[in-house]
Amino acid sequence: MRPRLALVAGEPAGVGPELCVRLAQLTLDCEPIAIADPDCLQLAAESLGLPLRLIEPGQSRQPGELAIVPLKQPVPSEFGRADPGNARFVIDTLLRGARGCLDGEFDGLVTGPVNKASINAGGIAYSGTTELLAEQAGRDVVMMLANPSLRVALVTTHLPLRQVADAITPERVERCLRILDAALKRDFGLASPRIAVLGLNPHAGEAGVLGDEEIRVIEPVLQSLRAEGMVLAGPLPADTAFLPQKLVGFDAVLAMYHDQGLPVLKHSGFEHAVNITLGLPYPRVAVDHGTALEIAGRGVADASSLVAAVALCSRLARRGAIA
């Protein structure tokens, strides 16, 4: 049976709706079900000059057709202009898709890009979809981004840089490593994952000269988990850990903060990169790019990341091991 994936278009003024329309043109090994405003998707199809017939979930689908769970946005779409009046709508589409996964209606969740500034301007405190879904499910999660050649997970996600050092605690590092190790085994079929753990400071602290978080926080956790059998290297200096000859020995990298690891991953394969939330009771995969308001509605957005996200989410759903 083909996996049923909730497909959340995301910010209606961004490229998400047109990427969903491009996806609808493909023959897929799963059943994507859009959580979106039908009028917005039709407007995107018109802007692209592509056919789009919206159908009921469960109907046999052909290229050019897309199943939909319709939700109405308060403010009509104007591509390129994110309206804070749609903030609650965007959050509701995310929560509706995720709730369907928790209830067994869907087998996985694929999410398009959202605009954090517009959501916050609409009066909703929002730091990211990863955090939103973790709170809804009541689970500790880890954000991992991946492309065909690299996986990078994060100890901290959407934090101001000033707050990062205080957030790197033994408990947080241990929790992230346990979730990452378990997910690599369960979801990616790796019997004994090899994880490179980055330090926080330049040169991994230079033996305490440039900071002591490596000595005081990170290394004791690694020693404890190694004693349990985890294969962990580090703390490693971030400026050399991503050299190709070193990466070949690892299945994933754990970075301490967002901009420590993700620029390298995006440089190495941005078009095919995806964002995976590890630790949820269902697979969730997102595109690895923003709303691209500056090109929305112009028909030039690349759907490669969304196609990759759907393909990976479908594979994870088929494994059926997530619980």
N, C-alpha and C positions, 0 to 999 in steps of 0.2 A: 504494500500500500504506500502511496506517495505521501511524504510528510506535508502537513498543512502548516504553512508558515504565516504568521501575522506580519504584514509588511506595513510599517508606519512611515508615511511619506515625510514627516517632520515639518519644518517651517514651510508654510504654504507659499510664501513669497520667494523662497530660495529655489535651488535646483532639484530638490527632492521630488516634487511632483513630476517633472519631466523625466527624471531618471526612472521613476516607476513606469512611465509610459514606454520608455525604451525597453525596459525589462519585459513589459507585456508583449513585445513583438517576438520574443524568443520562445523556442521550445524548451521546456524545463522539466527536470525530473522530480519536481515538487509542485504543490499547489500554493502559490502566493495569494494571500487575501489582504487587500489593502485596507488600512484603517485611515480613512481620509474623507475629505469633502468631494463628492462626485463632480461638482461644478469646477473645482480647482483642477482635478485630473483632466476633465474635458478641455478646459482652457489650455492646459499644458500640451495636450495632444494637438489642438489647433495650432498652437505656436510652432510645433515641430512639423506639422503637416503629416502626422502619422494617424493611422486608424486606431480607435479605442472603443470597444464595446464593453460596458460594465455589466457583469453577470452576478448571479447569486452564488454564494459559497456552496460548493458541492456539485455545481454544474460542470459538465465536461468542457474543458477550456481549449481553445485554439489560439495560435499566435494572433495578436491584435485584440485579445480579450483579457480581462482582468476581473477576478472576483473582488467584491468590496463589502465591507461593513461600513455603511455610510454614517458619518458624523458631520454636522453642519457647523462651519466656522462662522463666527459672528460678523466678521469684516470680510467682504469679498476680496479675493486675491488681486494684488497688483505686483507683478513680478519685479523684484529688485527693491521693494519697500516693505520691510518687516513691520507689521503693525502690532504694538503691544496689546491691542484689543483682542488679538487671537492667542494671547499667552495661555489662557486656561484651556483653550481648544487643543493646543499643541501638547500640553501636559496630559489632557484627557485621552488623546489618541495613544500616547505612550502607555498610560496606565491601563487602557482598555485592551491593548494588545497583550500586555504582560499578564493581566488578569485572566485573559483567555488561555494563556499558557499554564497558569497555576491551576485553572479549572479543568484542564484537559481538552479544551476546545481547539487549541493549536498545539503543534509539536515543537515550535520554536518561534523566536522573535527576531526580525530583521528591522533595524531602524535607520532612517535617513537622517540627514543633518538638521540640527536645531540651532536657534540663535539665542544664546544665553543672555545677551544684553536685552533683547526684546522681551524675553520672558520675565526677567527681573524688573524691567520698566513697566511691565503689566502688573506688578505688585506681588509676584510669586518668587520667594527665595529659592533659587535654583542654581546649583553648582555643576550639575552634569547628570546625564541619563544614568550612568553607572550607579551613582549615589541614590538616585530616585528609585531605581528598580531594587537595589539592595534593601532600602527602607521598606518598600512595599512587601517584599518577600520575607523580610526578617532574617536575612542571611549576611554573613561576612563575605565580601567578594574581593576579587583582584581584577584590575584592568590589564589586559594583555593585548598588544597590537602585534600583528603578524603579517608578513608577506611570504612569498614562496621561499625565501632564503633566510629569514630571521624572525625570531619571536622575542618580544621585549615586554616584560611585565613590570608593574610599578608598585612601589611601597606606598607612595603618596600620589594623589592624582591632581585635582584642581585646587591647589593651595597657592596663596602668594608665597614667593620665595622666602620672605622673612619668616614664615611660619614652618618651613620645611624641617629645619634642624630639630626643633622641639617635637615634631611629629614622628621623628625616627626613634621609636622606642623598641626595647627588646621584644615586647609583646606583639607589636605591630609587624616587625620583621619576621618573627617566628610564624605568625598567623599567615602572612603572605606566602612564605615559603611552603608551608603545609598545603595551602590551597593550590599553589602553583604545581607542586610535585604531584599531588593527587590528580589534578586535571590533566597533566601531561601523561600520566599513566592511563587514566580512565578514558579520556576523550581523544587522545592522540596515539594511543597504543604503544607508548614507550615503557618498557619494563623497568628500566632504571635510569630516569632522566638525569642528564648532566646539566647543572644550573650554574651559570656564572653570576656571582653576586658583586655588584659594584660597591665601591666605597662612596661616602658622601662628599668628602673633601678632595681638593686637588692632590694627585699622587696618592690617593687613598690615605691621606693624613700625614704621609712622610714620617712614619713611626711616631706620630703624636705631635710633630713640629707644626703641622698645618691644621690641626684639629684632632680631637681624641674620640670622636664618635665610632671610628673603626675599632679602636682598642676597647672602648668602654661598652659599646652597644652591639655592634654587628658581629665581631669575631666570637664572643661567647655564645651567641645564638648558633652560629655555624658549627662550632665545636660540639654543642649539645646535639644538634640534628645529625651531624655526621656520625655520632655514636649510635644513632638509631638506624643508620644505613643510607641516609640521603647522600647523593653525590654532589657536593657543593665546592666550588672554587671561589676564593676571595677572602677578604674584600679586595677587589681589583681596581686599579686606577682606571677611571672611565675613559681617559684619553687614549689608552692603548688596548683596552679590552675588546674593541670592535675591529681590530685588525683582522683581515680575512684568515690569516694563518692561525689565529687564536680562536676565532668563532667556530672553526671546523670541529673543535673539540667539545662544543656545547650544543644542547638542544634548546636552551632558552637563556635569556639574560634577565636578571632582576635589577632594575634601576631604582635609585632612591627617590627620584622625583621626575616629573613630567618631561622637562626639557633636557634632562640628562641623557635619556635614551631614545626618545621619539624622533628627534631630528635625524639621527643616524638611520633609523628604520625607514623614515619617509624618503630620505635621500636614496636609499638602496632599492626602493621599489614602491613609490608612492601610489601609482595607478592601481596596483593590485593588493594594496594593504587593507586590512580590516581590523576592527576593534572588537575584541571578544571579552565578555564578562564571565570570569571564572567564579564558580561557587554558587550560582543560581540553580534552582531545581529544574531548569530548562535551558536549552541553548539560546544565547542571545549574541548576535553578531551585528555590528554596525559598520557603516562606511567610515573610512578614515580621512574624512575631509569635512570642511564646513559648508555653510549654506551657499557660499559663492554668490552673494546677492548681485555682484557687479556683472555677472554673466547670465543670471536667471532669465529665462524667457527668450534667450537669443539662439537656442538650439545648438550650442557648442559644448555643453557640459559632457564630460566623459563618464559613462556609466560603468566603467570597468570595476570600480570598487564595490558598487552595489551588486553587480553580477557575481563577484567573488564572495561577497558576504552571503548571498543567497545560496551559492553552491556549498560553502562551508557549513552554514547552518543546516542545510539539508543533510549533509554527511553526518554531522553530529547528531541530528535527530534520528537518523537511521541506525546509529550505533545503539540508541535506546538505553544507554548506561547512566544517563544523568538522573540523579535523584537527590 
